[in-house]
Amino acid sequence: EASYLRNDVGRMRRVLDEEAYLALRSDGALFVRGVERRLVRWRDVEDVRVERGRLVLVGHDGGSIEIDARFSGHPIDEVMRVARDVRRKALFGLLR
C-alpha cells in the first residue's frame, strides 16, 4: 500500500510541476509555470491589458510582459479586471 501512495504522490508532483498559475498578491503578480517563477511588482506596472487573448502587464518604462496561460475557466477579461482591481488596492495600501 505504501508503494501506491508513493506513486500517487509522485504523479501529483509531476502534474504540479507542469501546472501554471497566477497569484495576484499585495506586492505584485506572481506567475509560476513549472519551476519558472516571475514576480512583477505592482509599483512597476502602469496598466493591465488583454492583447491577442493574453494578459499583458505594461510597465511604466513602456515594456510589457505577456502571460500566456489558461485561468481555470475564467474569461481573460475577468482576470484582467481582477488584476487591475488588486493592483489599484495594493498601490493604495488597501491589501495586507
C-alpha positions in Angstrom: 0.0 0.0 0.0 2.9 2.4 0.7 4.2 2.0 -2.9 0.7 3.0 -4.2 0.8 6.1 -2.1 4.4 6.9 -3.2 3.4 6.5 -6.9 0.3 8.8 -6.4 2.4 11.4 -4.7 5.0 11.2 -7.5 2.3 11.6 -10.2 0.7 14.6 -8.3 4.2 16.2 -8.1 4.7 15.8 -11.8 1.3 17.4 -12.5 2.0 20.3 -10.2 5.4 20.8 -11.8 3.7 21.2 -15.2 0.9 23.4 -13.9 0.9 27.2 -14.3 -0.8 29.7 -12.1 -1.0 33.4 -11.5 -1.1 34.7 -7.9 -2.3 38.3 -7.6 -0.6 39.3 -4.3 -0.3 42.6 -2.4 3.2 43.1 -3.7 2.7 42.1 -7.3 1.7 39.5 -9.8 3.5 36.2 -9.4 3.4 33.9 -12.4 4.5 30.3 -11.9 4.9 27.7 -14.6 6.7 24.5 -13.6 9.9 25.6 -11.9 9.8 29.1 -13.5 8.7 31.9 -11.2 8.3 35.6 -12.2 7.2 38.3 -9.9 6.2 41.7 -11.4 5.8 44.3 -8.7 2.7 46.5 -8.9 4.7 49.6 -8.5 6.4 48.8 -11.8 3.0 48.2 -13.6 1.3 51.0 -15.3 -1.6 49.0 -16.8 -3.0 45.6 -17.1 -4.5 44.7 -20.6 -5.6 41.9 -22.8 -3.9 41.7 -26.1 -4.3 38.8 -28.6 -6.1 36.8 -25.9 -3.2 37.2 -23.4 -2.9 39.0 -20.2 -0.3 41.8 -20.5 1.3 43.7 -17.7 2.5 47.1 -19.1 5.4 48.7 -17.3 6.0 52.4 -16.7 9.0 52.1 -19.0 6.8 51.0 -21.9 7.9 47.4 -21.7 5.4 44.7 -21.2 5.2 41.1 -20.0 2.7 38.8 -21.7 1.2 35.9 -19.7 0.0 33.2 -22.0 -1.9 30.8 -19.7 -5.4 29.5 -19.1 -7.1 30.6 -15.9 -9.2 27.7 -14.8 -12.2 28.5 -16.9 -12.2 32.2 -16.0 -12.5 34.5 -19.1 -9.4 36.5 -19.7 -11.3 39.8 -19.4 -12.4 38.8 -15.9 -8.8 38.0 -14.9 -7.8 41.4 -16.3 -10.5 43.2 -14.2 -9.5 41.4 -11.0 -5.7 42.1 -11.7 -6.5 45.8 -12.2 -8.5 45.9 -9.0 -5.8 44.1 -7.0 -3.2 46.4 -8.4 -5.2 49.5 -7.5 -5.9 48.4 -4.0 -2.3 47.3 -3.4 -0.9 50.7 -4.6 -3.3 52.4 -2.1 -2.3 50.1 0.7 -5.7 48.5 1.0 -4.4 45.0 0.9 -2.5 43.2 3.7 
